[in-house]
Amino acid sequence: MLLSKLVCFPRITIFYMLMKDSYWLYRMIKSKIFMNILKNQIKGGFRK
């Protein structure tokens, strides 16, 4: 079923899969960067 879909609609399926994966990747990266900025802000505040 999945293979036939991949063969029939390779671009759409790959695009959809990338979108699904990149959405979670984007959220994870965004949250990590956000947390790092927060940590740096807190550390900088304590240093001052």
Secondary structure by P-SEA (a helix, b strand, c coil): caaaaaaacaaaaaaaaaaaaaaaaaaaaaaaaaaaaaaaaaaaaaac
